[in-house]
Amino acid sequence: MASLPTAAVIANVAKTATNARFFFFFSSSLSHNFDHYLPSFAPPRTFSRFTPPLRTDNVAGRISRNGTQFPFSFCTTASTEPVTSDASIALSSTSLDKDDDDPEKNIKDAADMLDIRVGRIIKAWRHLEADTLYVEEVDVGEPEPRLICSGLVKYIPLDQLLDRRVIVLANLKPRNMRGIKSCGMLMAASDSLHENVELLLPPEGSIPGERIWFGSEDEKGNQPDAAAPNQIQKKKIWEMVQPHLKTDGCCTAVLGSHPMRTSAGVVTSTSLKHANIS
């Protein structure tokens, strides 16, 4: 084992390191014994399970320009657990308290944005530029009747449309259909093969222009204002709601479990059960 260095040797080493401007590194065997010469303020080297293992080629310490020895410097970790900010804790708490989304409620809320009204067909005729289309003038409670094009030629005779009460989806964006601007849609039930089509029927006593709603009689007062046509198109509200519109086993028009209503009663089809509505 190497003998302990004398004071003269240490002074000579410090002088050499200062002049050459680099740190002199003792061998590992020397460093083991040189710990006795560390200043008294140096903290003892303690190890924990988080302390990195000591490299065998590590140096005993550094010698500064004035010859002072510095102890080892280890990078230790206080905890292996990730640090969580107050903001993320608050966010987690909020997420735990938040109820899961209810798909049925979301569809119901979307349907409440639709402006579906009772209408009455005043006039109807065949579209001059489209063999499958009718053109109807429909009273929906506005100062002027609306022009609506419907593809019902194959399913309903023209004379059965005159003075008929219907259900109208009124806040769709107007569409140009072979030169005629169609401002709405007549709602109808159809079977799965689309061979039989029936217009939805408002109950007797329904007034043109009344807005329908889905649910119980008491829910009419909770109905929000209808969305603008641009919003219906942008958010694809109708595309979201339409697949959930059906007739039940009693021919009642329903949205899930919510019947379609006017103040006079529920909306129905003439004979189609478990049919699609569009």
Residue pairs with C-beta under 8 A, 6 or more apart in sequence:
1 29
1 33
2 29
2 30
2 33
4 33
5 13
5 30
5 34
10 37
10 67
11 67
13 24
13 63
14 63
14 66
14 67
16 24
17 23
17 24
17 63
17 65
17 67
18 65
18 66
18 67
23 59
23 62
23 63
24 63
25 59
25 60
26 34
26 59
26 60
26 61
28 56
28 57
28 58
28 60
30 60
31 59
31 60
31 61
32 60
34 60
34 61
34 69
35 60
37 69
38 61
38 69
38 71
39 68
39 69
42 71
43 71
45 71
45 72
48 76
50 76
50 77
50 78
50 80
51 74
51 76
52 74
52 75
52 76
58 72
60 72
61 69
61 70
61 71
61 72
62 69
62 70
63 69
64 70
104 256
107 240
107 241
107 244
107 255
107 256
108 214
108 215
108 255
108 256
108 258
110 237
110 240
110 241
111 214
111 241
111 244
111 255
111 258
112 213
112 214
112 223
112 224
113 224
113 226
113 227
113 231
113 232
113 237
114 169
114 171
114 226
114 227
114 232
114 237
114 238
114 241
115 169
115 170
115 171
115 211
115 226
115 227
116 167
116 168
116 169
116 170
116 187
116 211
116 212
116 260
117 140
117 141
117 167
117 168
117 170
117 208
117 209
117 210
117 211
117 212
118 140
118 141
118 165
118 166
118 167
118 168
118 202
118 206
118 207
118 208
118 209
118 210
118 212
118 262
119 138
119 139
119 140
119 146
119 165
119 166
119 167
119 168
119 184
119 186
119 208
119 209
120 138
120 139
120 163
120 164
120 165
120 166
120 208
121 136
121 137
121 138
121 139
121 161
121 162
121 163
121 164
121 165
121 166
122 136
122 137
122 138
122 139
122 145
122 163
123 136
123 137
123 162
124 134
124 135
124 136
124 137
124 158
124 161
124 162
125 134
125 135
125 158
126 133
126 134
126 135
126 153
126 158
127 133
127 134
127 135
127 149
127 177
127 178
127 180
129 178
129 179
130 149
130 177
130 178
131 153
132 151
132 153
132 154
133 149
133 150
133 151
133 153
133 177
133 178
134 149
134 150
134 151
134 152
134 153
134 158
134 161
135 147
135 148
135 149
135 180
136 147
136 148
136 149
136 150
136 161
136 186
137 145
137 146
137 147
138 145
138 146
138 147
138 148
138 166
138 168
138 184
138 186
139 145
139 208
139 209
140 146
140 168
140 170
140 184
140 208
140 209
141 207
141 208
141 209
141 210
142 209
146 168
146 170
146 183
146 184
147 180
147 181
147 182
147 183
148 168
148 182
148 183
148 184
148 185
148 186
149 177
149 178
149 180
149 182
150 185
150 186
152 161
152 186
152 188
152 197
152 199
155 196
155 197
155 198
156 197
156 199
164 199
165 201
165 202
165 206
165 208
166 186
166 187
166 199
166 200
166 202
167 186
167 187
167 199
167 200
167 201
167 202
167 212
167 253
167 260
167 267
168 184
168 185
168 186
168 187
169 184
169 185
169 187
169 238
170 183
170 184
170 226
171 226
171 227
171 228
171 229
171 232
172 184
172 185
172 229
172 232
172 233
172 238
173 229
173 230
173 232
173 233
174 181
174 182
174 183
174 229
175 181
175 182
176 182
186 199
187 199
187 200
187 277
187 278
188 197
188 198
188 199
188 200
188 269
188 277
188 278
189 197
189 198
189 200
189 247
189 253
189 269
189 272
189 275
189 276
189 277
190 196
190 197
190 198
190 272
190 275
190 276
190 277
190 278
191 272
191 275
191 276
192 275
192 276
196 272
198 269
198 270
198 271
198 272
198 275
199 269
200 253
200 260
200 267
200 268
200 269
200 277
201 267
201 268
201 269
201 270
202 212
202 262
202 264
202 267
203 262
203 264
203 265
203 266
203 267
203 268
204 264
204 265
205 264
205 265
206 262
206 263
206 264
206 265
207 263
210 262
210 263
211 223
211 226
212 260
212 261
212 262
212 267
213 219
213 220
213 223
213 260
213 261
214 254
214 255
214 258
214 259
214 260
214 261
215 258
215 259
215 261
217 261
220 261
220 263
227 235
227 237
231 237
232 238
241 255
242 277
242 278
244 255
244 256
245 253
245 254
245 255
245 276
245 277
245 278
246 253
246 254
246 274
246 275
246 276
246 277
247 253
247 254
247 268
247 269
247 272
247 273
247 274
247 275
247 277
248 254
248 273
248 274
249 273
249 274
250 268
250 273
251 268
251 269
251 270
251 271
251 272
251 273
252 259
252 260
252 266
252 267
252 268
253 259
253 260
253 266
253 267
253 268
253 269
253 277
254 260
259 266
259 267
260 266
260 267
261 267
269 275
